[in-house]
Amino acid sequence: MATDGAIKGARFRFRTASAVIMTSVLALAVGAQPAAASDGPPEEEAGIAWTACEGLEEQFQCARVRVPLDWDEPDGEQIELAVIKHLASRPEERIGSMFLNPGGPGQSGVGLVRDGADDLDAWGGGRFDLVGWDPRGTNDSTPVRCFTSDEERDAFWAGVSIPSTPAESEAYQQKTLDLAKRCGELSGNLLSHITTADTARDLDRLRALVGDEQLTYAGLSYGTFIGQTYANLFPGRVRAMLLDGLINPVDSSTSEEANIANAVSSADEVFEQFLLACQNAAPGECALAGHGEPVKDRVAALFERTRQAPIPAPNADPPGELSYGDLQVSTFTPLRLPLTWPQFAADLDAAAEGDASALETAARALQSPVGMIASTTSTAISCGDAPARVPVADWPQQIPRFTEAGKLWGSVLGWWLWAPCASGWQADATDRYTGPWNATTPNPILLMGARYDPGTPYRNAVSAEQRLGNAVLVTLNGYGHPSYQVPSACMDKLRVSYLVDLVTPPRGTVCQPDEAPFG
């Protein structure tokens, strides 16, 4: 699901409940390896025809850039990319352009720069033009289409939620079969050409068009997968690459099944950290505490009660009930945003008292028709990069495997992402990239990650440092996905030093957060 990220200080504040579902969940890249890319001078000299952005200040410029649908046929059918630029605030000291991707897959890089330019400008000390783009298949670039109208889309997704019974699961399976058919009929050959490797090649075209001989890039969550793919395709063209919230391309290059197993594997541990932090909070700071029982027992009872029967949500609009699947979905956003944990605890406590209105409202936002079509865009990229190996008819065996990998989110992502991919998804993505992943770049790649990251397991960052030929990992000793969700002056300083001066800290550097979730 797509994100519009507004940044406060050095961290992003997601503006909608649908902001985070795919910020990191997908590690994507399987199948045949494309032809090797050669390093060399920029291929494009014509530049980008920038124009004023409607409704934005003059320091923003917008453009549409044509790129080949199939990079193996550069003079063949063309598609368009929506691109935005924010001019450096210190133009007299400008170094070049810094490209950014917020994750997803499928989140809007245009929205990222539009809404967060002031803070992102500070990441580079005001010395870079910020360039964001909507990746192919998404948002205002040439998009994946699965419905002929908004009305058809809304009718298709009306009342859909994550299934928690065999009957609901059978119905959802039929829904994913229909979805795969619709997307194939309306999007056609585009589905085979929206892989991460395709996007990395688009990024290299944009780099050349802005006139930079080498790339400066900040990739967040799934954006780290774009970065790792680019670094391995074009290692000599990397000036600086900051990756925060690391996808593990090796764990995720086998199949969609392996991809999801990795993605859901850390949420349970982080949820335990949330419960522990609540238990240890000062009196009155966590609503779940102080009820005469351990916090973990109170929440476990809530989950078991919801598994047995829905909990009323009388103040939702319209009133309704919180199912077990909805309860799982309602944890997606707050678990990634530690500074929202006090409100999350209050919402869980209200549900334990019999009113699940707040949690149901959060779950509906993620499962609304608009939210689900954003999820479909993420699915389309995921299916191209990591095809499913198990057919959707085998869901009675496969969904429990996902749940074993991650109790909290396994079945959610299994139904949202794996099921459409396993339903005869119509993509033949022969140019997806499958490795190797050990490229050595001229300058080090800076990796950042929180020790307790629910969306991309911390071990992914550790393995990336070991695998890449020239990379340094900085650890935030705290929570959040990605690490900037909690402010840290230490992380801020290291980020600027790296992007501006190419200075990396000593290996093993650990930064402390400036704020704690509860007080």
Buried (B, 14 or more C-beta within 10 A) or exposed (E): BBBBBBBEEBBBBBEBBBBBBBBBBBBBBBBEBBEEBEEEEBEBEEEBEBEEBEEBEEBBBBBBBEBBBBBEEEEEEEBBBBBBBBBBBBEEEBBBBBBBBBBBBBBBBBBBBBBBBEBBBBBBBBBBBBBBBBBBBBBBBBBBBBBEEEEEBBEBBEEBBBBBEEEBBEEBBEBBBBBBBBBBEBBEEBBBBBBBBBBBBBBBBBBBBBEBEBBBBBBBBBBBBBBBBBBBBBBBBBBBBBBBBBBBBBBBBBBBBBBBBBBBBBBBBBBEBBBEBBBEBEEEBBBBBEEEEEBBEBBEEBBEBBEEEBBBBEEBEEEBBBBBBBBBBBBBBBBBBBBBBBEBBBBBBBBBEEBBBBBBBBBBBBBBBBBBBBBBBBBBBBBBBBBBBBEBEEBEEBBEBBBEBBBBBBBBBBBBBBBBBBBBBBBEBBBBBBBEBBBBBBBBBBBBBBBBBBBBBBBBBBBBBEBBBBBBBBBBEBBBBBBBBBBBEBBBEBBBBBBBEBEBBEEEBEBEBBEBBBE
